[in-house]
Amino acid sequence: MLTDLFFTNVAYASVDSFVSNANKFIINPLIILLFALAVVYFLYGVFEFISNSENEEKKTTGKSHMIWGVVGIVIMMGVFTILSIIMKTFNIENIDPKTGKVELPAYNP
């Protein structure tokens, strides 16, 4: 009992579980949310452009929303591409986004 006062308990987690949890709970939902927001913003711009065909100022605003929506979509596709490149570079395979299971190759220093 007395030794417990001087030594801290340490919880060890594997890299697999860390990558799995980060991918499952942070990265994938964030990418999906931002991608959906970019699509909605683009569609709002299309609606604004079509519904205000007489007003040039509102058509310009709609064009601006469409452009920024496309920029957001391209950025999110870039993030997805960069993540794919990183996973292929570090030889991370067998990722199941539904369960968050990741299998990394064995570490040999």
C-alpha positions in Angstrom: 0.0 0.0 0.0 2.7 2.4 0.9 4.5 1.9 -2.4 1.4 3.1 -4.3 2.0 6.6 -2.9 5.4 6.9 -4.5 4.8 5.3 -7.9 2.2 6.6 -10.3 0.0 4.2 -12.2 0.6 4.4 -15.9 -1.9 3.4 -18.5 -0.3 2.2 -21.7 -2.1 2.5 -25.0 -0.9 1.2 -28.3 -0.4 3.4 -31.4 -3.1 1.3 -33.1 -5.7 2.3 -30.6 -4.7 6.0 -30.7 -4.8 6.2 -34.5 -8.0 4.2 -34.5 -9.7 6.5 -32.0 -8.4 9.7 -33.6 -9.6 8.5 -37.0 -13.0 7.3 -35.8 -14.0 10.1 -33.4 -12.2 13.2 -34.7 -10.9 13.1 -38.3 -13.7 11.3 -40.2 -16.6 13.1 -38.6 -14.8 16.5 -39.1 -14.1 15.8 -42.8 -17.7 14.7 -43.4 -19.1 17.7 -41.6 -17.0 20.2 -43.4 -17.6 18.5 -46.8 -21.4 18.6 -46.2 -21.2 22.3 -45.2 -19.3 23.1 -48.4 -21.9 21.3 -50.5 -24.8 23.1 -48.7 -23.1 26.4 -49.2 -22.6 25.7 -52.9 -26.2 24.7 -53.3 -27.4 27.8 -51.4 -25.4 29.8 -53.9 -27.0 28.0 -56.8 -30.5 28.6 -55.3 -29.6 32.3 -54.8 -28.3 32.7 -58.3 -31.4 31.1 -59.9 -34.0 32.7 -57.7 -32.7 36.2 -58.2 -32.2 36.2 -62.0 -33.4 39.9 -62.2 -31.2 41.4 -59.5 -27.5 41.6 -60.6 -26.2 42.2 -57.1 -27.9 39.1 -55.7 -26.7 37.1 -58.7 -23.1 38.2 -58.0 -23.6 37.1 -54.3 -24.9 33.7 -55.5 -21.9 33.3 -57.8 -19.6 34.2 -54.9 -21.3 31.5 -52.7 -20.9 29.0 -55.4 -17.2 29.7 -55.9 -16.5 29.5 -52.2 -18.6 26.3 -51.9 -16.4 24.8 -54.7 -13.3 26.0 -52.9 -14.4 24.3 -49.7 -15.2 21.1 -51.6 -11.7 21.1 -53.2 -10.0 21.8 -49.9 -11.8 18.8 -48.3 -10.9 16.6 -51.2 -7.3 17.8 -50.7 -7.5 16.8 -47.0 -8.8 13.4 -48.0 -6.0 13.0 -50.6 -3.3 14.1 -48.1 -4.6 11.6 -45.5 -4.5 8.9 -48.1 -0.9 9.8 -49.1 0.1 9.7 -45.4 -1.5 6.3 -44.9 0.2 4.9 -47.9 3.5 6.4 -47.0 3.5 4.9 -43.5 2.0 1.6 -44.8 -1.2 2.0 -42.8 -3.7 -0.5 -44.2 -6.9 -2.2 -43.2 -8.8 0.8 -41.8 -12.4 0.2 -41.2 -14.0 3.6 -40.6 -17.3 2.2 -39.3 -15.7 0.4 -36.4 -12.6 2.5 -36.2 -10.3 -0.6 -36.4 -6.8 0.1 -37.7 -4.1 -2.5 -38.3 -0.5 -1.2 -38.4 2.5 -3.2 -39.5 4.8 -4.4 -36.8 7.3 -1.9 -35.5 11.0 -3.0 -36.1 13.5 -0.3 -35.0 
